[in-house]
Amino acid sequence: MKSIAFAMVAAALMLGSAPAWALDEASPAAHSVRVGGVARDYLLDAPAEASGPVPLVIALHGGGGSPMTMTPRWLGIARREGFAVAFPSGVGRNANMGTWNAGGCCGFAMASGSDDVAFIGAMIDDIARDHRIDPKRVYVTGLSNGGMLTYRIGAALAPRIAAIAVVSGAMFGGETPPATPVPVLIMHGEQDDIVPFKGGTSPMALVARSQTQPFREVAYAVDFWRRADGCADKPSVEAKGDVTVETYAQCAKGGEVVFYWLKSAGHTWPGPAPVVGGLERARYDQVDATEVIWRFFSRHTR
């Protein structure tokens, strides 16, 4: 009953607040791929007609969420710009409470040893078999626990990934650098009370119980990727009101690190899309994360 009620609430929020395309256009198609003998699910929206291979964006939901918590952020822009977008499902004790195994977190996925990096690799292969995907323009983005997995994917699948973007995620320390530079955009609110800006154990007991390692501070992630991408240690800085953007552009070939420091933002995906399910806090509209991330992705090719 609890999972059914959760789904009904999420659906009501979607219908009440989502953009018009969520109501009058076809939903993404459901797909499944087997990984290690386990069926893993994802939603896919791809252009019906295209003049050539199209980019693929993979959008990972936060812990305690589902693909439907990310579709309001990415479906409209994908259809406007003509790229394919995939929404994988994490694993959990019910379909609406998915988690990802990010190493030091989180929940059912970590406890069960879910090989989520292998899942994403297999999903990319599955999509490429049936759709004209440009292998040089495959991107991964994620929120919170999905952002934590995004970091792992960026390092493990570097030769296949053109760029990654993480919102309100974290790293844990001791990670192996990627084999090749991977452009990275990091966006985090200084007032995040679930994945703290300064790292440590989550103030939220539910999340804290899902951790086996403390989160590293956001500065650690910025510095890890700056070093991995061979960037100079001094960024260009642009501050406008609540938003400060640090850009490390003097990097090895193919590398770039951009950090959006949001002074008053909490744990959320910034922008106009509704907050639906998962562990997100109130909306923050000083920046539109989806638009920023797509502009970042669109200038990077593997």
Secondary structure, DSSP 8 states (H G I E B T S, - for coil): -HHHHHHHHHHHHHHHHS-THHHHS---EEEEEEETTEEEEEEEE--SS-SS-EEEEEEE--TTB-GGGTHHHHHHHHHHHT-EEEEE--B-SSTTSBB---SS--HHHHHTT--HHHHHHHHHHHHHHHS-EEEEEEEEEEETHHHHHHHHHHHHTGGG-SEEEEES----S-----SS---EEEEEETT-SSS-TT-BS-SSHHHHTT-SS-B--HHHHHHHHHHHTT--S--EEEEETTEEEEEE-S-STT--EEEEEETT--SS--SSS---STT--S---SS-HHHHHHHHHHT---
